[in-house]
Amino acid sequence: MPGISGLALYLPPYRVQLADWCEWNDQPWDKIRNVVGRSFRMRGPEQSVYTLGANAAWRLIQAYDIDPREVGYLALGTESSSDNSAGAVIVKGMLDDALAAHDMPAMSRECEVPEFKHACLGGVYAMKAALRYLATDGAGRKAIVVCSDIAEYERGSSGEPTQGAGAVAILLEAEPQLLHVDLSRAGSASDYRMVDFRKPFARFRDQSPRTDGQMQDLPVFNGRYSTSCYVDATRHAMNAMLARQPDRNPDYFHAVDAVFMHRPYHRMPAAGWAMAWLFALADGDDAARAELREYCTAADIDPEALFAEIAGAAPDMRRRVREGASGDDAFPLASLLLRHLRRTDVWDRVVAGKLSLGSEMMRDLGNLYTAALPAWLAAGFVQAAEDGLDLAGQRWLALGYGSGDAAEALPMRVASDWRAAAMRINFHEALGTPKDLDHDQYAALHDGRPAALQPVPAHDEFVVDHIGEIDRPDFRDTGIEYYRYVAAS
């Protein structure tokens, strides 16, 4: 069974401490720390989604001694593309430059280079395609999936503290060293949700020119509606996966050893996982429904009203938009029950305990969109290796989500010899010693005025050298990024 053999991260060195951000914006630090996290990273003056991805892939090749000629599949998962034609092949070109600088062979000319786009789920879709490649016409080869994104939100918006930037590269092989991924028991879900979280080109019509030459990729989103969509989509992906599992549906939530989910901010995965558990109880047998009734009674909630809200058919999310109810919680009673359960022992067993591995380390990454889920997997392995945990044979679950609306539930099993590969994950090195931004520096970088910031020197990485501006009949390169590899000093 093919799966994951290696993980490598790249984070830009520019950091915003959320404690500072709260002071700048008169926001409650205790709430932001508990709900969102501690800090987030920002794209630097000479960086783009493609340099972030190439830097992660270059670190993967170095850390795992990958022969580039053996890589037959290089995929890019992102929702931050600035080129609507090329994608992964741009990363491949940069890697070839670094390989040449180190007198190493180039990537194979036979390597496939697709890009996958579906909001934060693009990387998971790329990984599934890579696994299918390894099981079919790519037998005997290696695959690399690069998840790279830049999460930007308008200053003053509710999404501003959930920004982030970074990339994770994933090595996949037929005989994996970290995780076996069982696609035969995976679950998928999708449903069009209209205004959940979108990036229409209309956003760029009146955008003021930036001195860094980039376009600002601010999404159109509706926060409360997006949360309801997240809960509903993960429920359906879980239902599809649970139908393929040998466990009785609610039992799976106790049996799985660790859970890793798309992570837009710190508290969202716990809410999504707990909701999926409540749905499984509501749709379960008499014993499961009796258990849910006990929780309702303890929380002073009418059990039958809760069953009417969450059992059986899902809410029509598009109708809620048409009726002007998109800003309302689609699951108000279930949300109320979760607030009660957070104070009980069962929350520690079924929710917090399952989501704990690597979770604390993720508080300093911010929202990485497609890279958030694989970054959490990396953090989990690093923590386990440092704590001396025995993971061999454990059942893990990766639950991905992409606004728009889709979700994937991937059952995994930890490889018996996982520790050696986990020790190569560069999580702490990627965190590095970042440059903390003050308010003026943050505003300048956010708004595309990088001249106000002294760049951190590049080191064994790729940068944007310049952006083309030529528009002649005999040659055109307007908007095309040119890249440069900066060797280690």
C-alpha positions, 0 to 999 in steps of 0.5 A: 500500500503506497503512502508518505515517506517524507515531509519538509517545510518552508516558512518565510522568515517574516512573523507577526506575533498575535499578541502584538497584533492584538495590541495594534488592533485593541483585540483580546489577546486571551481570546485570540490565543485560545481560538486562533494561535500565537503567530503567523508568517508573511510572504517576503519581498522576494517571495511568491507561492512558487518560490515557497513551494520550490524551497520546500521541495528542495529541502525535501530532496536534500533531507531524504537524499532523493535521486531527482531522476526517480521522481516521475510525478511532481504536483502542486496543490495551491489556491494562490496561483499567480499564473493561470497556465503553468504551475508545478513545472515552475517549481520543477524549473527552480529545482533543476537550477539548484540541482545544477548548482550542486552538480546533481542530475536534473529532474526527469524529463518524463516527470508529470507536472500537474497543478490541483486547485480546490481551495485548501483541499488541492494538496489532498487531491494532489496526494490522492492522484500521486498515490494512484500514479504510484499504484498504476503507471508510476510503479517503481517511481517516486512522487512529490506533492508540493502544497504551497499557499499565501493566506491574506485577508483584508486588514480590519476584517474578521479573517485578519488574524488567521493569515499565513504563508508557507509550503510543505513538500511530501515524498510518496512511495510504494513502500512508505516510511511514515504512513500507509494511506488506504484509499480503498477505505477513504471517504469523499464529499462535495457540494456547491455552496455559492458564497462560502469562500471564493476568489473571483477575478473581479477582485482585481478590477480596481486593485491599486498597483503594488510596488512589489509587482504582486496582486493581492489575493484577498478572498471573498468569504462569509465567516459564519456560513463557512463554519457551517459548510466546514462542519457539514462537509466533514460530516459527509466525508466521514460518513462515506469513510465510516461506511467502509470501515469495520467499526460500528460508526461511533466506535471509530471515534474512540478507536482511531489513535490520532486525527489531523484536519485542515486547520484554518485556525487553532479551534476549528478542527476540534469543532469539526471533529466533535460535530462529526462525532455527534452526527455519528451518534445521531445516525447510529443505533439505539445505544448510540442515540441513548448516549447522545440523549444523556449528553443532551439531558446533562446540557439541558437540551431537548434531545428530540430537537437536537435529533431533528437538527442533525440526524438524517438529511443535511441542511440545504446550504444554498437555500440558506443563502437564498433565504438570507440565513447564511449568517446564522449557525446551521447547527445551533443546538449542536453548537450549544451541546459542544460548549457543554461537552468541552467541560467534560471528560468525554471531550478529553477522550474523544476530541482533545486527546485525538487532536493533541499530537503536534497541535501545540506546535501548529499555533505558530504557523498560522493558516497555510491553506493547502499546506496546513494539513500536511504541516500538522502531520509533520508536527505530529511526527516530530513531537512523537519522535522527541517524546519517545512515543511508540506509533508503529501500527497506529491508526491515523486519520487525515481529514481535509477540507476545501471551501467551495465545498468539498472534504476528504477523509483518508485513513492511514496507518503508521509505518513500523519504521517511522522514526528514522524518516520522522527524524529528517523532518525539518519542522524546527529548522523551518521555524528558524529565527524569524524577523518579528514585524512591528505595526508599520512593517506589517502594514507595509508588507501586507499592502505591497510596499516591501521597500519599507522593510529590509529583506532577510538575506536568502540562504540556500533558497529561491527568490523572485529575481524580477517580474517581466515588464516587456510588451513588444511585438517580438517579445512579451514577458509582462507579469512573468516571474523570473527566479534565482537560486541563492546558494548557502553562504 
